[in-house]
Amino acid sequence: MTAHNVVHLPTPDEMEEAKASSRTLAKYADADRVHMTLRGSNGESDELVLPGHVLQMLLTVLSEMSQGNAISLIPRHQELSTQEAASLLNVSRPFVVGLLEKGEIPYHKVGSHRRVRLEDVLAYKESVDRQRLEALDRLTDLSQQDDMGY
């Protein structure tokens, strides 16, 4: 993605700190807002208020870190290359290019390079996931009808 989207692989110490912090913050998971006191190793301290949805995001980050997973936060308006979109969708770059050419995901060109918006890629992924679930539901219904002797 771009330089401000840093991916960090947590160290074993950070994994343990994330696990402990996650357990503490999980107690407040249902709160609309959370008042926090921060104390840094530099002696600074401050009070702050986090909205509940930000706390949920922080819990997700800590959970992933505690499992040793790298994390990256990407703004929804972020533009991706076709390779980045392919990685996000877990498909090949040529497959993504085909989706773009068929008009399934909007894109524009920057020079000779295709760029897609993250939110368009996520909308496509959500649509495909929904179609898969609907197909599975139909298969389950058919299977149950067969089992009942229809």
N, CA and C of each residue as an Amber inpcrd file, in Angstrom:
protein
   450
   0.8440000  -1.1260000   0.0000000   0.0000000   0.0000000   0.0000000
   0.9180000   1.2240000   0.0000000   0.6490000   2.2760000   0.6830000
   1.5540000   3.4050000   0.6330000   2.3810000   3.4620000   1.9080000
   3.3460000   4.3750000   1.9170000   4.3010000   4.4310000   3.0240000
   3.6370000   4.6070000   4.3880000   2.4680000   5.2600000   4.4540000
   1.8370000   5.4570000   5.7640000   1.0690000   4.2220000   6.2300000
   1.0030000   3.2020000   5.4230000   0.3740000   1.9490000   5.8330000
   1.4710000   0.9650000   6.2090000   1.8750000   1.0240000   7.4520000
   2.9900000   0.2220000   7.9260000   2.4850000  -1.1320000   8.4200000
   3.1580000  -2.1940000   8.0040000   2.8440000  -3.5270000   8.4910000
   3.9170000  -3.8820000   9.5150000   3.4930000  -4.3520000  10.6650000
   4.4370000  -4.6710000  11.7360000   4.1950000  -6.0900000  12.2320000
   5.2240000  -6.9070000  12.2160000   5.1520000  -8.2570000  12.7570000
   5.5440000  -8.1830000  14.2320000   4.6510000  -8.5470000  15.1530000
   4.9430000  -8.3710000  16.5790000   6.0300000  -9.3180000  17.0880000
   6.8170000  -8.8030000  18.0280000   7.8420000  -9.6050000  18.6970000
   7.1440000 -10.4690000  19.7580000   7.8260000 -11.4860000  20.2790000
   7.2180000 -12.2970000  21.3570000   6.7830000 -11.4590000  22.5690000
   7.5900000 -10.4650000  22.9620000   7.2070000  -9.5990000  24.0860000
   5.9500000  -8.8090000  23.7580000   5.8660000  -8.2880000  22.5320000
   4.6810000  -7.5300000  22.1230000   3.4510000  -8.4220000  22.0670000
   3.6440000  -9.6870000  21.6940000   2.5290000 -10.6320000  21.6730000
   1.9600000 -10.8110000  23.0750000   2.8310000 -10.9520000  24.0620000
   2.3850000 -11.1160000  25.4540000   1.7100000  -9.8500000  25.9660000
   2.2840000  -8.6720000  25.6480000   1.6790000  -7.4060000  26.0700000
   0.3030000  -7.2360000  25.4240000   0.1920000  -7.6170000  24.1590000
  -1.0860000  -7.5010000  23.4460000  -2.1320000  -8.4080000  24.0790000
  -1.7130000  -9.6120000  24.4780000  -2.6330000 -10.5670000  25.1070000
  -3.1750000  -9.9910000  26.4180000  -2.2730000  -9.4530000  27.2450000
  -2.6840000  -8.8890000  28.5360000  -3.5730000  -7.6540000  28.3310000
  -3.1870000  -6.7960000  27.4070000  -3.9800000  -5.5830000  27.1400000
  -5.3540000  -5.9350000  26.5880000  -5.3960000  -6.9370000  25.7480000
  -6.6620000  -7.3730000  25.1580000  -7.6130000  -7.8620000  26.2390000
  -7.0990000  -8.6420000  27.1840000  -7.9360000  -9.1460000  28.2820000
  -8.5050000  -7.9860000  29.1040000  -7.6710000  -6.9840000  29.3720000
  -8.1160000  -5.8330000  30.1470000  -9.1780000  -5.0420000  29.3960000
  -8.9060000  -4.7350000  28.1220000  -9.8460000  -3.9290000  27.3390000
 -11.1470000  -4.6730000  27.0400000 -11.1020000  -5.9880000  26.9700000
 -12.2970000  -6.7770000  26.6450000 -13.4150000  -6.5510000  27.6670000
 -13.0600000  -6.1940000  28.8950000 -14.0680000  -5.9200000  29.9240000
 -14.9580000  -4.7500000  29.5270000 -14.4540000  -3.8750000  28.6570000
 -15.1710000  -2.6590000  28.2710000 -15.7310000  -2.7400000  26.8490000
 -15.7580000  -3.9310000  26.2880000 -16.1230000  -4.1230000  24.8810000
 -17.5220000  -3.6140000  24.5490000 -18.4450000  -3.6240000  25.4930000
 -19.8250000  -3.1970000  25.2140000 -20.0720000  -1.7240000  25.5230000
 -19.0520000  -1.0200000  25.9680000 -19.2290000   0.3890000  26.3410000
 -19.3640000   1.2820000  25.1020000 -20.1890000   2.3350000  25.2260000
 -20.3280000   3.3120000  24.1440000 -19.0630000   4.1410000  23.9820000
 -18.4350000   4.4320000  25.1110000 -17.1640000   5.1530000  25.1080000
 -16.3460000   4.6940000  26.3130000 -15.0560000   4.8780000  26.2030000
 -14.1590000   4.4550000  27.2720000 -13.2360000   5.6220000  27.6170000
 -13.1530000   5.9380000  28.8950000 -12.2290000   6.9660000  29.3770000
 -10.9480000   6.2500000  29.7720000  -9.8300000   6.7240000  29.2540000
  -8.5670000   6.0460000  29.5170000  -7.5280000   7.0280000  30.0560000
  -6.6380000   6.5090000  30.8640000  -5.4780000   7.2640000  31.3110000
  -4.2670000   6.5910000  30.6950000  -3.4480000   7.3770000  30.0330000
  -2.2330000   6.8520000  29.4090000  -1.0170000   7.3410000  30.1790000
  -0.0660000   6.4440000  30.3880000   1.2190000   6.8040000  30.9740000
   2.2950000   6.1830000  30.1070000   3.1200000   7.0150000  29.5150000
   4.1770000   6.5260000  28.6460000   5.4600000   6.2720000  29.4090000
   6.3500000   5.5130000  28.7880000   7.6410000   5.2320000  29.4240000
   8.4860000   6.5000000  29.5340000   8.0690000   7.5760000  28.8390000
   8.7940000   8.8520000  28.9110000   8.3020000   9.7340000  30.0620000
   7.3540000   9.2340000  30.8730000   6.8520000   9.9890000  32.0060000
   5.6200000  10.8260000  31.6890000   5.2850000  10.9620000  30.4440000
   4.0890000  11.7150000  30.0460000   2.8380000  10.9430000  30.4500000
   1.7500000  11.6790000  30.7420000   0.4700000  11.0190000  30.9770000
  -0.6440000  11.9280000  30.4960000  -1.7160000  11.3100000  30.0350000
  -2.8620000  12.0400000  29.5070000  -4.1340000  11.2400000  29.7290000
  -5.2550000  11.9620000  29.6710000  -6.5780000  11.3510000  29.7180000
  -7.1540000  11.4310000  28.3110000  -7.9120000  10.4140000  27.8980000
  -8.5870000  10.4760000  26.6130000  -9.8550000   9.6550000  26.6520000
 -10.7170000   9.9200000  25.6720000 -11.9740000   9.1950000  25.5360000
 -11.9750000   8.5410000  24.1610000 -12.2510000   7.2340000  24.1370000
 -12.3460000   6.5020000  22.8720000 -13.7990000   6.1020000  22.6320000
 -14.3200000   6.3510000  21.4320000 -15.6500000   5.8260000  21.0990000
 -15.6060000   4.2940000  21.0980000 -16.7430000   3.6690000  21.3580000
 -16.8170000   2.2140000  21.4350000 -16.3060000   1.5030000  20.1980000
 -16.6110000   2.0320000  18.9890000 -16.1650000   1.3510000  17.7720000
 -14.6470000   1.4010000  17.6190000 -14.0080000   2.4520000  18.1590000
 -12.5400000   2.5150000  18.1140000 -11.9670000   1.4680000  19.0590000
 -12.6040000   1.2860000  20.2090000 -12.1730000   0.2510000  21.1440000
 -12.2700000  -1.1290000  20.4860000 -13.3560000  -1.3640000  19.7250000
 -13.5110000  -2.6420000  19.0200000 -12.3610000  -2.8630000  18.0370000
 -11.9880000  -1.8040000  17.3190000 -10.8750000  -1.9140000  16.3730000
  -9.5790000  -2.2210000  17.1160000  -9.3710000  -1.5390000  18.2280000
  -8.1700000  -1.7560000  19.0250000  -8.1260000  -3.1940000  19.5540000
  -9.2670000  -3.7120000  19.9900000  -9.3280000  -5.1040000  20.4550000
  -8.9710000  -6.0740000  19.3260000  -9.4340000  -5.7900000  18.1170000
  -9.1000000  -6.6380000  16.9740000  -7.6060000  -6.6130000  16.7020000
  -7.0240000  -5.4260000  16.7410000  -5.5750000  -5.2790000  16.5200000
  -4.8100000  -6.0740000  17.5810000  -5.1880000  -5.9020000  18.8440000
  -4.4880000  -6.5990000  19.9260000  -4.6520000  -8.1160000  19.8140000
  -5.8310000  -8.5710000  19.4430000  -6.0740000 -10.0020000  19.2850000
  -5.1640000 -10.5920000  18.2050000  -5.0910000  -9.9020000  17.0700000
  -4.2270000 -10.3760000  15.9870000  -2.7610000 -10.3620000  16.4090000
  -2.3470000  -9.2870000  17.0780000  -0.9510000  -9.1930000  17.5360000
  -0.6270000 -10.2960000  18.5270000  -1.5710000 -10.6070000  19.4280000
  -1.3130000 -11.6250000  20.4480000  -1.0970000 -12.9940000  19.8160000
  -1.6230000 -13.1750000  18.5880000  -1.4340000 -14.4380000  17.8620000
  -0.2190000 -14.3900000  16.9400000   0.5260000 -13.2680000  17.0010000
   1.7320000 -13.1510000  16.1890000   1.4820000 -12.7080000  14.7570000
   0.2530000 -12.2570000  14.4720000  -0.0830000 -11.8510000  13.1100000
   0.2980000 -10.4010000  12.8480000   0.7930000 -10.1570000  11.6490000
   1.0590000  -8.7840000  11.2250000  -0.2760000  -8.1080000  10.9590000
  -0.3310000  -6.8240000  11.2090000  -1.5630000  -6.0730000  10.9810000
  -1.2390000  -4.8120000  10.2130000  -2.2420000  -4.3280000   9.5000000
  -2.1020000  -3.0740000   8.7720000  -3.4590000  -2.4090000   8.7360000
  -3.4970000  -1.1230000   9.0030000  -4.7400000  -0.3640000   8.9060000
  -4.6920000   0.4220000   7.6060000  -5.7650000   0.3410000   6.8380000
  -5.8090000   0.9930000   5.5390000  -7.0550000   1.8740000   5.4810000
  -6.9150000   3.1540000   5.1620000  -8.1100000   4.0010000   5.0220000
  -8.9970000   3.4770000   3.8930000 -10.3160000   3.5570000   4.0710000
 -11.2560000   3.0300000   3.0710000 -11.1110000   3.7010000   1.7120000
 -10.6750000   4.9560000   1.6840000 -10.5220000   5.6610000   0.4120000
  -9.1980000   5.3360000  -0.2830000  -8.3830000   4.5190000   0.3680000
  -7.0660000   4.1470000  -0.1700000  -7.1950000   3.5180000  -1.5530000
  -6.2930000   3.8610000  -2.4300000  -6.2530000   3.2230000  -3.7390000
  -5.2260000   2.1080000  -3.7110000  -5.5600000   1.0110000  -4.3780000
  -4.7060000  -0.1680000  -4.4120000  -4.2470000  -0.4490000  -5.8310000
  -3.0900000  -1.0810000  -5.9310000  -2.6500000  -1.6140000  -7.2210000
  -3.4200000  -2.9040000  -7.4760000  -3.3280000  -3.4200000  -8.6770000
  -4.0150000  -4.6850000  -8.9690000  -3.4180000  -5.8250000  -8.1370000
  -2.1170000  -5.7800000  -7.8590000  -1.4920000  -6.8270000  -7.0410000
  -1.9990000  -6.7550000  -5.6030000  -2.1370000  -5.5380000  -5.0580000
  -2.6450000  -5.3840000  -3.6960000  -4.0970000  -5.8470000  -3.6100000
  -4.8880000  -5.5310000  -4.6360000  -6.2810000  -5.9910000  -4.6660000
  -6.3370000  -7.5050000  -4.7380000  -5.4580000  -8.1010000  -5.5490000
  -5.4130000  -9.5600000  -5.6840000  -5.0640000 -10.2060000  -4.3390000
  -4.1130000  -9.6400000  -3.6230000  -3.7230000 -10.1810000  -2.3130000
  -4.8880000 -10.1070000  -1.3330000  -5.6020000  -8.9950000  -1.3550000
  -6.7440000  -8.8160000  -0.4590000  -7.8560000  -9.8170000  -0.7680000
  -8.0700000 -10.0920000  -2.0490000  -9.1230000 -11.0250000  -2.4610000
  -8.6460000 -12.4800000  -2.4760000  -7.3460000 -12.6810000  -2.2860000
  -6.7510000 -14.0200000  -2.3110000  -6.9300000 -14.6920000  -3.6820000
  -6.6930000 -13.9040000  -4.7350000  -6.7530000 -14.3970000  -6.1090000
  -5.5110000 -13.8940000  -6.8430000  -5.3520000 -14.3090000  -8.0920000
  -4.1860000 -13.8600000  -8.8660000  -4.4070000 -12.4560000  -9.4130000
  -3.3080000 -11.7740000  -9.7180000  -3.3990000 -10.4450000 -10.3190000
  -4.1100000 -10.4940000 -11.6680000  -3.7930000 -11.4900000 -12.5470000
  -4.5220000 -11.5500000 -13.8200000  -6.0380000 -11.7220000 -13.6290000
  -6.4480000 -12.4450000 -12.5930000  -7.8780000 -12.6020000 -12.3100000
  -8.5000000 -11.2410000 -11.9870000  -7.7990000 -10.4410000 -11.1500000
  -8.2890000  -9.1050000 -10.8050000  -8.3760000  -8.2380000 -12.0550000
  -7.3440000  -8.2860000 -12.9050000  -7.3620000  -7.5070000 -14.1420000
  -8.5850000  -7.8910000 -14.9770000  -8.9100000  -9.1780000 -15.0240000
 -10.0970000  -9.6460000 -15.7450000 -11.3740000  -9.0600000 -15.1590000
 -11.4580000  -9.0120000 -13.8190000 -12.6210000  -8.4070000 -13.1650000
 -12.7550000  -6.9290000 -13.5320000 -11.6230000  -6.2450000 -13.5850000
 -11.6330000  -4.8270000 -13.9370000 -12.0870000  -4.6430000 -15.3790000
 -11.5420000  -5.4680000 -16.2610000 -11.8640000  -5.3610000 -17.6890000
 -13.3510000  -5.6550000 -17.9380000 -13.9380000  -6.5680000 -17.1420000
 -15.3620000  -6.9040000 -17.2890000 -16.2670000  -5.8810000 -16.5930000
 -15.6650000  -4.9260000 -15.8750000 -16.4550000  -3.9030000 -15.1980000
 -17.0210000  -4.3350000 -13.8620000 -16.5210000  -5.4410000 -13.3130000
 -17.0430000  -5.9270000 -12.0250000 -16.5280000  -5.1020000 -10.8430000
 -15.3590000  -4.5040000 -11.0140000 -14.8080000  -3.5910000 -10.0100000
 -14.3810000  -2.3320000 -10.7660000 -14.8550000  -1.1540000 -10.3280000
 -14.4490000   0.0800000 -11.0100000 -12.9500000   0.3460000 -10.8210000
 -12.3470000   0.9890000 -11.7940000 -10.9370000   1.3480000 -11.6840000
 -10.6650000   2.5730000 -12.5420000  -9.4860000   3.1290000 -12.3440000
  -9.0000000   4.1880000 -13.2250000  -7.5140000   3.9620000 -13.4330000
  -6.9720000   4.6490000 -14.3850000  -5.5430000   4.4760000 -14.6760000
  -4.7450000   5.6810000 -14.1990000  -3.5830000   5.3820000 -13.6700000
  -2.5920000   6.3910000 -13.3270000  -1.4060000   6.0560000 -14.2190000
  -1.2620000   6.8080000 -15.3040000  -0.2830000   6.4380000 -16.3260000
  -0.7760000   5.1570000 -16.9770000   0.0570000   4.1240000 -16.9570000
  -0.3580000   2.8430000 -17.5320000  -0.8180000   1.8490000 -16.4650000
  -0.8540000   2.2980000 -15.2050000  -1.2030000   1.4100000 -14.0850000
  -2.6670000   1.5600000 -13.6830000  -3.3270000   0.4240000 -13.4710000
  -4.7080000   0.4300000 -12.9900000  -4.7110000   0.6110000 -11.4770000
  -5.6470000   1.4150000 -11.0070000  -5.8200000   1.6250000  -9.5710000
  -7.2810000   1.3980000  -9.2210000  -7.5120000   0.7460000  -8.0820000
  -8.8700000   0.4990000  -7.5980000  -8.9750000   1.0520000  -6.1800000
 -10.1750000   1.4770000  -5.8300000 -10.3820000   1.9650000  -4.4630000
 -10.6220000   0.7620000  -3.5520000 -10.0640000   0.8270000  -2.3700000
 -10.2350000  -0.2420000  -1.3900000 -11.7090000  -0.5220000  -1.1570000
 -12.5170000   0.5220000  -1.0170000 -13.9320000   0.2860000  -0.7240000
 -14.6290000  -0.4380000  -1.8750000 -14.1890000  -0.2340000  -3.1240000
 -14.7760000  -0.9690000  -4.2480000 -14.3810000  -2.4430000  -4.2090000
 -13.1270000  -2.7160000  -3.8230000 -12.6720000  -4.1030000  -3.7040000
 -13.4260000  -4.7990000  -2.5790000 -13.6000000  -4.0970000  -1.4520000
 -14.3270000  -4.6830000  -0.3160000 -15.7980000  -4.9190000  -0.6650000
 -16.4010000  -4.0090000  -1.4330000 -17.7980000  -4.1920000  -1.8580000
 -17.9130000  -5.4190000  -2.7570000 -16.9580000  -5.6000000  -3.6620000
 -16.9570000  -6.7810000  -4.5310000 -16.8270000  -8.0480000  -3.6830000
 -15.9000000  -8.0420000  -2.7260000 -15.6720000  -9.2040000  -1.8580000
 -16.9390000  -9.5390000  -1.0710000 -17.5990000  -8.5170000  -0.5400000
 -18.8330000  -8.7240000   0.2260000 -19.9220000  -9.3310000  -0.6680000
 -20.0200000  -8.8560000  -1.8980000 -21.0140000  -9.3640000  -2.8490000
 -20.7580000 -10.8360000  -3.1760000 -19.5060000 -11.1730000  -3.4460000
 -19.1400000 -12.5600000  -3.7600000 -19.3990000 -13.4640000  -2.5500000
 -19.0250000 -12.9810000  -1.3560000 -19.2570000 -13.7700000  -0.1350000
 -20.7510000 -14.0190000   0.0690000 -21.5760000 -12.9790000  -0.1690000
 -23.0230000 -13.1130000  -0.0160000 -23.5720000 -14.1320000  -1.0220000
 -23.0990000 -14.0760000  -2.2710000 -23.5460000 -15.0250000  -3.2940000
 -23.1630000 -16.4590000  -2.9130000 -21.9790000 -16.6310000  -2.3470000
 -21.5460000 -17.9690000  -1.9130000 -22.4570000 -18.5080000  -0.8230000
 -22.7720000 -17.6620000   0.1430000 -23.6490000 -18.0960000   1.2390000
 -25.0350000 -18.4650000   0.7280000 -25.5570000 -17.6750000  -0.2030000
 -26.8750000 -17.9710000  -0.7680000 -26.8450000 -19.3010000  -1.5220000
 -25.7630000 -19.5530000  -2.2670000 -25.6360000 -20.8140000  -2.9950000
 -25.5490000 -21.9840000  -2.0170000 -24.8050000 -21.8190000  -0.9300000
 -24.7050000 -22.8770000   0.0850000 -26.0500000 -23.1420000   0.7360000
 -26.8020000 -22.0660000   0.9990000 -28.1410000 -22.2360000   1.5800000
 -29.0370000 -23.0380000   0.6370000 -28.9750000 -22.7250000  -0.6620000
 -29.7870000 -23.4540000  -1.6420000 -29.3800000 -24.9270000  -1.6940000
 -28.0560000 -25.1820000  -1.6610000 -27.5810000 -26.5700000  -1.6700000
 -28.0370000 -27.3160000  -0.4220000 -27.9930000 -26.6460000   0.7100000
 -28.4440000 -27.2650000   1.9680000 -29.9250000 -27.6090000   1.8860000
 -30.7230000 -26.6660000   1.3450000 -32.1580000 -26.9240000   1.1890000
 -32.3980000 -28.1310000   0.2830000 -31.6760000 -28.1810000  -0.8440000
 -31.8320000 -29.3090000  -1.7700000 -31.4260000 -30.6270000  -1.1140000
 -30.3500000 -30.5920000  -0.3630000 -29.8610000 -31.7900000   0.3210000
 -30.8910000 -32.2830000   1.3370000 -31.4800000 -31.3430000   2.0730000
 -32.4860000 -31.7190000   3.0670000 -33.7280000 -32.2820000   2.3880000
 -34.0860000 -31.7360000   1.2400000 -35.2550000 -32.2640000   0.4930000
 -34.9620000 -33.6710000   0.0340000 -33.7460000 -33.9460000  -0.4490000
 -33.3760000 -35.2890000  -0.8880000 -33.4430000 -36.2760000   0.2740000
 -32.9550000 -35.8290000   1.4490000 -32.9720000 -36.6980000   2.6220000
 -34.3840000 -37.0320000   3.0720000 -35.3180000 -36.1570000   2.7660000
 -36.7100000 -36.3650000   3.2010000 -37.5090000 -37.1410000   2.1610000
 -36.8500000 -37.5440000   1.0810000 -37.5110000 -38.3820000   0.1020000
 -38.2850000 -37.6420000  -0.9550000 -37.9870000 -36.3720000  -1.1440000
 -38.6780000 -35.6140000  -2.2040000 -38.1440000 -35.9720000  -3.5720000
